[in-house]
């Protein structure tokens, strides 16, 4: 077996970012990857991705972060888009209650489309964005509410961020990388029981279904 290829595969993490339109998904990603913020809002059409490399312990990890349109008509982008994800980031706007109330639907949609091996333990991270607006005076979703929501769903990690101020973004995505790596390790253990024939087909890039 070519270990260099195997190592390279293991260090690429696919991350899906979901949430209502306008919560700042693209802004979070642009700040994290490019250190850029644009006050002009431009809706994402369909899906797009950016990559970022970071060092975790002795591993060089490449995050492939997929940004999705929040409009309902793009919500079902197809199983191929979601499959193979190592972590899912759910984003809402702390100033918009509806974006918080939609989180359950986004989470369920992801689990349905991605169909992970163990839905109960698949890693999600919640981000409450736009903390900077009106000095925090216009927020309608309290941190306590968000933490309770996370606690009831397997103690999901939670971060409050400001894409505009570049606040807490690096910390959030470092957590994404760490839980993604841990999940990938779990997947490796899970798939060890699959027959050799299936593994060979996958290595050739074919489909074993």
C-alpha angles and dihedrals in degrees: 000000000000102000094191091061091046092051092048091052093048093053096054110090122192112214124187119204115204136177144108121307113276099022091116104259094144092043091053091051094045092051092047097046104027104018088234132130127188119195089204113095116225118176117233112238114214107324141320135176141212129193132220130181122214138168119240113181104306095339129096104214127195114203113206101197117196118205118202135196111254095213115115092236089064095042094099101053092161135267094272090065094053100035118100093027115150096195138006123215116204115201131194136168112248087214096055117066094193091060089056093046090052093059094088091056093048091050093049092046091053094049091048095049100036093042094198120202091249113020091184094063101030107127119250126173123199122215123191104200138191094048089154098064113117090348089292093300096115097053114124101180112071121217088239091058092051093047091049089051090051093045091055090054102056099292095293112199112254131203132179112212146175115211089190094054095034088236121167094341098119090049092051095050093043086058089048090055093047096049090042091055091047091050092049089054089052090050090053090055091047094051095047088088094058116106122266091241093062091048091053092051091050092050089056089054093248130130120256096194 
